Each structure stands twice: as structure tokens, then as C-alpha cells.
Amino acid sequence: MWKTTPITLVFLVFMIPLDPPGLLAFHWSFSSTSAILVSAFLGFLLQWSSALTLGATSAISSVVLGQFKTCVILLGNYYLFGSNPGTTSIFGAFIAIGGMSFYTYLNIRAMKR
């Protein structure tokens, strides 16, 4: 993360003006700027937590955690905002969370031995 973030930031700064509506065409207000900054900060914390997890656990556990976050986002959007990703996606998310819970249970049980 420490190696890729500066490169990503440089590309992002150069590509923002290429955004079709453009940076200057956006209606900047205190609320929209605050929402963007809070979203950016939360995104940074999410990436940081992923990097810390990868350093503290195995790569498989990190991938499982990433999939868990995806399922939580999908189900949270369905529950909180009323989005409808489809019955198959909702059912799949619940099955995936069940599988991840079982994986976690097996890992905890193996560590106790």
C-alpha cells in the first residue's frame, strides 16, 4: 500500500480534469465537500484495515474478509437504501456469509489445538 498510494495519487490528480463533467463544473458546497472528504477518509481506513489484515493474517483470510465486506455492503444497500440487486445476489450473500462464518470457526478451532 505504501508503494502504490503515491503513484495512484499522482494519476488521480492528473485524471480529475479529464472527468467528463470536470472538476470545476461540479457544484461545490460545504455539504458536498464534507461528504466527499468523509467518504475519502472512510475509504482510506478501509484500505488501511485491509493492509493491516494482510500483514497480520494469511492471504486467504484477507480475501475472505474482503468478500465479507462486499456481502455486508450488498446486504446493507438492500436493507438501508432499498436497492434491489436480485434474489439470487441476496441469497448468495447470505450463503457466502455462512461459508465465511464456518471458515472462521474452523480457523479458531484449529488455533486452539
Secondary structure, DSSP 8 states (H G I E B T S, - for coil): -TTHHHHHHHHHHHHGGGSTT-TTTS---HHHHHHHHHHHHHHHHHHHHHHHHHHHS-HHHHHHHHHHHHHHHHHHHHHHH-----HHHHHHHHHHHHHHHHHHHHHHHHHH-
